[in-house]
Amino acid sequence: MVTFANMLEGYHRFRATGWTNQRSRWNELADGQSPRVMVIACSDSRVDPAEIFDTNPGEIFVVRNVAALVPPFETSPGRHGVSAAVEFAVQFLNVEEILVMGHGLCGGCHAALTRAMEDAAPGEGGFVASWISLLDDARDEVIAHHGADMAHAARAMEQAAVKVSLANLRTFPWIREKEEDNVLSLKGAFFAISDGLLHILDEGTGHFQPYE
């Protein structure tokens, strides 16, 4: 397993190759960023958007959290980290596309489906349980449809989470306005860890189709 010491060795390789070979690009980035796409993805170590989409530094604005969730628009007191990142990307960076990317074998979605951390205290799963409660309604629909078929329910839950985040993004008034004006588009995707395939959401049908 990689340790911080290994990471420092990687940094030396990066300085000798990646940074040096793209020195002009890094000089440009020193003047600011102008990504056209925002990606909302899971924190899971296996699904790095920059690696999956083979992007260069400065090309995508990425927010990662448990289960790639976006909470609905709300102005109640609190620390709205995801909302702040979405606001910055849309209102200040003027991104043109937002991609919500879920993935297979998602621990957050599994916890939402099984409610394994329900009633847990903070530090013992309580923070996770509170966060994934955003999926409670979707979870009930998945269980009602799939019942005890947990293999299919797990995939359905993972894909439903993408749809929940897309719906919540559309509760932000300035996102809704920009989407209606055709200056911002929202997209959903699902990356299957087991076979490395990306699936794209067709919002018209509600189905995810493999992209090959």
N, C-alpha and C positions, 0 to 999 in steps of 0.2 A: 504494500500500500504506500501511496505517496505521502511523505512527510513534508513539513515546512522546509527542512534542509534540502530535500529533493526539489522543491519548488524554487529555491534559490539557485540551484544548479540550472534549472530550466530558464530562470531569468537571465543567467549568463549566456545561454544559448540564444535566447531571444535578442539580447543586446548585440550578439555577434552576427546574427542572421536576420531575423524578422525586422528588428528596428533599423538596422543598417541598410538592409535591402529596400526598405520603404521609407527612407529618410525624407524624401520629398513629401510623401503623404503625411508623415508626422509633423512636418513643418506647416503644412496646410491646417492640420488639426489644432495646432497651437493657436491659431487665430479664431477658433470656434468650431462648433459642430453644426451640420445641416443634414441629418438623416431624413430620409423620406418615409421610412417605415418604423413604426413602433411595434415591438413584439412583447406580448405578455405571456410568459411561460412559467412552468413550475420550477421550484428550487432544486428539484431532483438532480443529483450530480450526473445522471446519465443522459440528460437532454439539454445540452448546451446549444442554444439557437445559432450562435456564431459558427459552431462546428457543423451542425446539421445543414445550414444553408451556405456554408463556405463563404462567409462574408469577410470583408476587410475592416480594419479599425475605422470607426466613425460612420459606418454604413447603416447600422440599425440601432435604435434606441430600445434597450431591453429592460424590462421589469420582471423580476422573478419572485414568486412567493409560493406557499404551499397550495398546490392544485391549480395554479394559474388563475386565481380568482380575482374578480373585480367587484367591490361592493357597490350597491346602488348609490346614486347621488343623494347626499344628505349634508346638512349644514350644522348638525348637532355638534356640541363640543367634543373634542377628541383629536387624536393624531391620525390624520387620514393619509397615510403614506402612499398607498396606491393611487388614491384620488389626486394627490399632489403631483405624482409622476405623470398621470394622464393629463392633468391640466397643463403641466409644463410642456409636454410633447405636442399637444394639440394647439394650445393657445400661444406658445412662445416659439417653439421650433417649427410649428406649422407642418407637422407630418401629414402626409396624404393618405396613408393607409395604417390601420391598426390590425394586427394579426393576433388572435388569441390561439395559443397552441397547447392543447392537452397532450397527454401521452399514456401509453399502456403501463400497467403495473404501478399506477400512481398510489402511493401510500395515503395521501390525503383523501383521495376519492374512496379508497377502501375503508378508511376510518369513518367517512361520512356514510357509506353504505351499511356498515356493520354497527355503527355507533359504539365502537369499541372504547372510545375515550369519554363517553357520556358521563357527566358528573365528576370527572377527574379534576383534581386541584391544579392550579397554575404550577408549572414545573413538573407535573406528572401527566401532562396531556391536556390540561385545562385550556391553555391558550390555543392549542390546535383545535380542540372541540368547539371553542367559541368561534374561531375563524371559519371552520368548515360547516358551521350551522347555516351558512349562506346557501348550502345545498339541500337543506331539509326538505323543501317542497319537491325538488327534483328527485330526491331519494325516494320519497313516498310514491311518486309516479313510476319509478324504475321497479320498485318492489311490487307494486300493483300489477305491473305488466309481466315481470319475469319470475316473481315468486321465489321459490327455493333454488332456481337455476342460477347459482352464484357466478358461474363462469361467464354467462351471457350478461348477467346483471352488472358485473364488474366493468365490462367494456361499455355497456350502456351508461353507467354512472360516469365513467371517464369522459365520454362524449357529451353527456348531458351537461357536465360542468362547463364545457366550452360554450354551450348555448346559453347557460345562465350568465356567464360573464359578458357575452355579446348583448344580451337583453339588458343587463345592468349598465353597460356602457351607454346604451341608448336612453337611459334616464337622465344623463347629463345634458342639460339644455343646449349647451354650445356644441356638443357632439351631434346631437339630433339635428340641429340647425345646419351644421356643415355637411352632414350626410345628405340632407334634403337639397342642399345647394350643389351637390355633386363635387365638392372639393375635398371630401374625406370619405373613404370607404372602409367598412369593417369586414373582416374575414375570419373564418374559423378553420382550424386544422387540428389534426391528431397524428402524433408520431408513435408508431408501434415499435417498441424497443425490441421485441422478439424477432422481427424480420427486417427492421430498418426502413419500413415503408411509411411515407407520409400520405395521409388521407386529407382531402380537402372537403370542407362542408359546403353542400349545396343548400342554401337556406330556403330555396323554393320547395325542395322535397324533404328537407330535414335530415338527409342522409350524407354520410361521409364516403367519398369515393377515393380509391388509391390513385395517387399521381405517379405515373411511370414515364 
